[in-house]
Amino acid sequence: MADEDKKYKVIRRSFELSVKLSSDSLPQLLADAGIALFDLVVDVGSVGTQESVTLEVEGIDNNDLMVNWMRELLYEYQTSGYVFKEFHIREVGAFSVHAEARGEKFDPDRHEEREAIGAVDERLTHVGKMGSQWTAQVGFEL
C-alpha cells in the first residue's frame, strides 16, 4: 500500500510499534485498524480476498474491544496463517463486533513478511471519540 493511501501513522520504538488512526465511525476504525495490522505484516496489495473468516469479539469497553479485536486478528495470522485485506463490519454492539475478514493464507512465494508482530500491547492501545471523529492508537510488541 502506498504511503499516501494509508489511513494510519506508524510510531516506532525499540521493541514496540504503534499505529495512530482516525475515522468517522467505530466500525470503520476497527476495519482500518485491521488493515493497518496486516499492512505492517505484509504488503496488503499482494493479498487476495478468496477466503473469508467470520469473527465475533467482545470487550468491557471500547479500548478492550480494540485490544481483543486486534488480538483475534493476530491470532488468526499466527495460528492459521491468514493475512486479511478487507474487513466487513456486520454489527457493532455495546462493546462487541461481528465481522467478516477477507484474505488468504500467507504464501512466502507471494507475500514478503515485513514486521514480526509478537503481541498487541494493551498499555499502548487507546480508543476515543472527539466530536464526530473516532481515534485510536494501537500498540504492538515486536
Short mmCIF file of the C-alpha atoms (twelve columns), coordinates in Angstrom:
data_MODEL
# 
_entry.id   MODEL 
# 
loop_
_atom_site.group_PDB 
_atom_site.id 
_atom_site.type_symbol 
_atom_site.label_atom_id 
_atom_site.label_alt_id 
_atom_site.label_comp_id 
_atom_site.label_asym_id 
_atom_site.label_seq_id 
_atom_site.Cartn_x 
_atom_site.Cartn_y 
_atom_site.Cartn_z 
_atom_site.pdbx_PDB_model_num 
ATOM 1   C CA . MET A 1   0.000   0.000   0.000  1 
ATOM 2   C CA . ALA A 2   1.450   3.382   -0.977 1 
ATOM 3   C CA . ASP A 3   2.184   5.720   1.943  1 
ATOM 4   C CA . GLU A 4   -0.272  8.353   0.709  1 
ATOM 5   C CA . ASP A 5   -3.086  5.735   0.695  1 
ATOM 6   C CA . LYS A 6   -2.543  4.653   4.294  1 
ATOM 7   C CA . LYS A 7   -5.142  5.618   6.870  1 
ATOM 8   C CA . TYR A 8   -2.664  5.279   9.722  1 
ATOM 9   C CA . LYS A 9   0.606   6.677   11.019 1 
ATOM 10  C CA . VAL A 10  3.350   4.432   12.422 1 
ATOM 11  C CA . ILE A 11  5.268   5.262   15.605 1 
ATOM 12  C CA . ARG A 12  8.310   3.044   16.200 1 
ATOM 13  C CA . ARG A 13  10.249  2.494   19.406 1 
ATOM 14  C CA . SER A 14  12.957  -0.122  20.042 1 
ATOM 15  C CA . PHE A 15  10.753  -3.195  20.671 1 
ATOM 16  C CA . GLU A 16  7.359   -1.575  20.179 1 
ATOM 17  C CA . LEU A 17  5.392   -0.236  17.289 1 
ATOM 18  C CA . SER A 18  2.156   1.769   17.395 1 
ATOM 19  C CA . VAL A 19  -0.277  2.934   14.763 1 
ATOM 20  C CA . LYS A 20  -2.480  6.008   15.060 1 
ATOM 21  C CA . LEU A 21  -5.800  6.033   13.229 1 
ATOM 22  C CA . SER A 22  -8.877  8.194   12.904 1 
ATOM 23  C CA . SER A 23  -12.257 7.567   11.323 1 
ATOM 24  C CA . ASP A 24  -15.821 8.818   11.166 1 
ATOM 25  C CA . SER A 25  -17.219 5.697   12.887 1 
ATOM 26  C CA . LEU A 26  -16.207 2.928   15.262 1 
ATOM 27  C CA . PRO A 27  -16.898 0.194   12.664 1 
ATOM 28  C CA . GLN A 28  -14.612 1.948   10.157 1 
ATOM 29  C CA . LEU A 29  -11.968 2.478   12.848 1 
ATOM 30  C CA . LEU A 30  -11.963 -1.268  13.586 1 
ATOM 31  C CA . ALA A 31  -11.704 -2.091  9.868  1 
ATOM 32  C CA . ASP A 32  -8.887  0.428   9.346  1 
ATOM 33  C CA . ALA A 33  -7.004  -0.953  12.367 1 
ATOM 34  C CA . GLY A 34  -7.210  -4.442  10.871 1 
ATOM 35  C CA . ILE A 35  -5.880  -3.215  7.531  1 
ATOM 36  C CA . ALA A 36  -3.052  -1.373  9.316  1 
ATOM 37  C CA . LEU A 37  -2.055  -4.534  11.200 1 
ATOM 38  C CA . PHE A 38  -1.832  -6.648  8.070  1 
ATOM 39  C CA . ASP A 39  -0.146  -3.904  6.062  1 
ATOM 40  C CA . LEU A 40  2.564   -3.907  8.720  1 
ATOM 41  C CA . VAL A 41  2.906   -7.692  8.402  1 
ATOM 42  C CA . VAL A 42  2.781   -7.902  4.576  1 
ATOM 43  C CA . ASP A 43  2.014   -5.600  1.652  1 
ATOM 44  C CA . VAL A 44  -1.790  -5.909  1.614  1 
ATOM 45  C CA . GLY A 45  -1.675  -5.047  -2.081 1 
ATOM 46  C CA . SER A 46  -0.335  -8.562  -2.675 1 
ATOM 47  C CA . VAL A 47  -3.137  -10.242 -0.704 1 
ATOM 48  C CA . GLY A 48  -6.125  -11.800 -2.427 1 
ATOM 49  C CA . THR A 49  -9.648  -11.976 -0.999 1 
ATOM 50  C CA . GLN A 50  -10.682 -15.502 -1.921 1 
ATOM 51  C CA . GLU A 51  -11.165 -16.726 1.670  1 
ATOM 52  C CA . SER A 52  -13.485 -15.413 4.366  1 
ATOM 53  C CA . VAL A 53  -13.401 -15.793 8.150  1 
ATOM 54  C CA . THR A 54  -16.238 -14.769 10.479 1 
ATOM 55  C CA . LEU A 55  -15.109 -13.045 13.662 1 
ATOM 56  C CA . GLU A 56  -17.020 -12.223 16.849 1 
ATOM 57  C CA . VAL A 57  -15.217 -10.249 19.533 1 
ATOM 58  C CA . GLU A 58  -16.293 -8.647  22.815 1 
ATOM 59  C CA . GLY A 59  -14.752 -6.273  25.320 1 
ATOM 60  C CA . ILE A 60  -15.669 -4.463  28.516 1 
ATOM 61  C CA . ASP A 61  -15.212 -1.034  26.885 1 
ATOM 62  C CA . ASN A 62  -14.025 0.362   23.546 1 
ATOM 63  C CA . ASN A 63  -10.333 0.092   24.493 1 
ATOM 64  C CA . ASP A 64  -10.780 -3.558  25.459 1 
ATOM 65  C CA . LEU A 65  -12.818 -4.186  22.308 1 
ATOM 66  C CA . MET A 66  -9.997  -2.816  20.140 1 
ATOM 67  C CA . VAL A 67  -7.370  -4.869  22.007 1 
ATOM 68  C CA . ASN A 68  -9.437  -8.055  21.688 1 
ATOM 69  C CA . TRP A 69  -10.233 -7.344  18.007 1 
ATOM 70  C CA . MET A 70  -6.555  -6.920  17.184 1 
ATOM 71  C CA . ARG A 71  -5.596  -9.957  19.268 1 
ATOM 72  C CA . GLU A 72  -8.130  -12.065 17.358 1 
ATOM 73  C CA . LEU A 73  -6.739  -10.898 14.013 1 
ATOM 74  C CA . LEU A 74  -3.177  -11.554 15.116 1 
ATOM 75  C CA . TYR A 75  -4.238  -14.975 16.433 1 
ATOM 76  C CA . GLU A 76  -5.696  -15.858 13.010 1 
ATOM 77  C CA . TYR A 77  -2.377  -14.924 11.414 1 
ATOM 78  C CA . GLN A 78  -0.146  -16.649 13.944 1 
ATOM 79  C CA . THR A 79  -2.124  -19.901 14.208 1 
ATOM 80  C CA . SER A 80  -3.851  -20.301 10.831 1 
ATOM 81  C CA . GLY A 81  -1.619  -18.215 8.600  1 
ATOM 82  C CA . TYR A 82  -4.355  -15.853 7.411  1 
ATOM 83  C CA . VAL A 83  -3.481  -12.411 6.104  1 
ATOM 84  C CA . PHE A 84  -6.508  -10.194 5.619  1 
ATOM 85  C CA . LYS A 85  -7.078  -7.329  3.222  1 
ATOM 86  C CA . GLU A 86  -10.758 -6.439  3.700  1 
ATOM 87  C CA . PHE A 87  -12.991 -6.190  6.728  1 
ATOM 88  C CA . HIS A 88  -16.764 -6.031  6.547  1 
ATOM 89  C CA . ILE A 89  -18.053 -4.996  9.939  1 
ATOM 90  C CA . ARG A 90  -21.528 -6.508  10.112 1 
ATOM 91  C CA . GLU A 91  -22.535 -5.247  13.541 1 
ATOM 92  C CA . VAL A 92  -21.051 -3.252  16.395 1 
ATOM 93  C CA . GLY A 93  -22.954 -3.503  19.672 1 
ATOM 94  C CA . ALA A 94  -22.212 -2.299  23.171 1 
ATOM 95  C CA . PHE A 95  -18.552 -3.330  23.192 1 
ATOM 96  C CA . SER A 96  -18.924 -6.164  20.679 1 
ATOM 97  C CA . VAL A 97  -18.210 -6.605  16.989 1 
ATOM 98  C CA . HIS A 98  -19.361 -9.161  14.421 1 
ATOM 99  C CA . ALA A 99  -17.353 -9.037  11.203 1 
ATOM 100 C CA . GLU A 100 -16.189 -10.868 8.119  1 
ATOM 101 C CA . ALA A 101 -12.488 -10.719 7.255  1 
ATOM 102 C CA . ARG A 102 -11.448 -11.487 3.686  1 
ATOM 103 C CA . GLY A 103 -7.971  -12.546 2.650  1 
ATOM 104 C CA . GLU A 104 -5.917  -15.659 2.127  1 
ATOM 105 C CA . LYS A 105 -3.276  -17.841 3.755  1 
ATOM 106 C CA . PHE A 106 0.222   -16.406 3.909  1 
ATOM 107 C CA . ASP A 107 2.285   -17.588 0.934  1 
ATOM 108 C CA . PRO A 108 6.031   -16.897 1.264  1 
ATOM 109 C CA . ASP A 109 6.362   -17.030 -2.538 1 
ATOM 110 C CA . ARG A 110 3.964   -14.075 -2.926 1 
ATOM 111 C CA . HIS A 111 3.928   -12.310 0.445  1 
ATOM 112 C CA . GLU A 112 7.055   -10.745 1.861  1 
ATOM 113 C CA . GLU A 113 6.866   -10.593 5.654  1 
ATOM 114 C CA . ARG A 114 7.605   -7.047  6.799  1 
ATOM 115 C CA . GLU A 115 7.230   -6.902  10.577 1 
ATOM 116 C CA . ALA A 116 7.189   -9.773  13.052 1 
ATOM 117 C CA . ILE A 117 4.369   -8.640  15.334 1 
ATOM 118 C CA . GLY A 118 4.510   -10.631 18.571 1 
ATOM 119 C CA . ALA A 119 1.518   -9.328  20.502 1 
ATOM 120 C CA . VAL A 120 -0.953  -6.489  20.938 1 
ATOM 121 C CA . ASP A 121 0.158   -4.179  23.755 1 
ATOM 122 C CA . GLU A 122 -2.891  -3.103  25.723 1 
ATOM 123 C CA . ARG A 123 -0.863  -0.464  27.615 1 
ATOM 124 C CA . LEU A 124 -0.337  1.400   24.330 1 
ATOM 125 C CA . THR A 125 -3.851  0.910   22.951 1 
ATOM 126 C CA . HIS A 126 -6.459  3.634   23.382 1 
ATOM 127 C CA . VAL A 127 -9.746  4.453   21.639 1 
ATOM 128 C CA . GLY A 128 -11.533 7.777   21.945 1 
ATOM 129 C CA . LYS A 129 -14.132 9.989   20.341 1 
ATOM 130 C CA . MET A 130 -13.844 13.753  19.891 1 
ATOM 131 C CA . GLY A 131 -16.961 15.255  18.393 1 
ATOM 132 C CA . SER A 132 -17.828 13.015  15.452 1 
ATOM 133 C CA . GLN A 133 -14.270 11.688  14.973 1 
ATOM 134 C CA . TRP A 134 -13.124 8.339   16.375 1 
ATOM 135 C CA . THR A 135 -9.410  7.952   17.091 1 
ATOM 136 C CA . ALA A 136 -7.206  5.084   18.186 1 
ATOM 137 C CA . GLN A 137 -3.641  4.239   18.950 1 
ATOM 138 C CA . VAL A 138 -2.869  0.520   18.787 1 
ATOM 139 C CA . GLY A 139 0.388   -0.769  20.215 1 
ATOM 140 C CA . PHE A 140 2.278   -3.906  19.243 1 
ATOM 141 C CA . GLU A 141 5.221   -5.761  20.701 1 
ATOM 142 C CA . LEU A 142 7.795   -6.781  18.134 1 
# 
